[in-house]
Amino acid sequence: MDHNEVLAKFEEFKEECLKYLQRKYSEADHDKLSRLYGELEPVVEQVLGSEEIEVELSHGATAKCKNYIEAGFLTGRTMHTHVGYQQVLKVIGRVQQCPEIITQTATSNSSEFSSDPISIIENLCRRFHHVVRQLRSRHDNRGTLDVNDEYDVQDLLHALLTLRFDDIRAEEWTPSYAGSCSRTDFLLKQEQIVIETKKTRKTLNTKELGEQLIIDIAKYKAHPDCKTLFCFVYDPEGKITNPRGIENDLSRDDSGLLVKVLITPTGL
């Protein structure tokens, strides 16, 4: 579906949700609402991420939902419908404002089962924020890894990379550049891919991030095992203005070095 088709589906979905809010729905309406949500779920998850909302069903059973749209409209229980409707409006607003969300969702879905290493890395990075949020929601509030700085990003991404890659080398050194040398985060030697990770913070603004990435690209041109540089920037607070602009400006094939810049999460 293209951008206009997705928006039309969301408008149809919104009307079905309104029937629930006004208690004017039937069993056929519920079936239609479930079908529409199934078509739109990838976009909803791209914008909202995934929560863990427990809903009590009949006979003492429970269901765990990924958002309040599911909890309010798909379980047959109506206690979360008002919050769920607000989430529907939020998603529609994001899709109207950021048409690229549709393309990003399609790219994420198509790369999930790809054997291309760049697509695999991109999919892992696009889902990174979802993993972070899920790790924070542990049974009995048990201890977990929380991602507060760049080292936490590296540790979690390293664990995720082991799902798809065997030879992941940390702390590889690049040759000196402008009188200094730097350490790459990860080298996939067989694939000849270097992955550089960054996390935004109060002292790393849009201008400084762009300057750092430009320097990194210049350094890695000299790395003997680097044919592709993948720069993953984790920006959970949305500190970077115009992230798509930075991605488009710096992602390139630069003198034999393929550069891919990805800033996530999207939809902020």
PyMOL commands that set and color helices and strands:
alter all, ss='L'
color gray80, all
select helices_A, chain A and resi 3-21+27-48+58-60+68-74+81-97+100-111+117-126+128-136+139-141+150-161+206-220+243-250
alter helices_A, ss='H'
color red, helices_A
select strands_A, chain A and resi 53-56+62-65+168-170+186-188+193-199+228-234+252-254+257-264
alter strands_A, ss='S'
color yellow, strands_A
deselect
rebuild
show_as cartoon
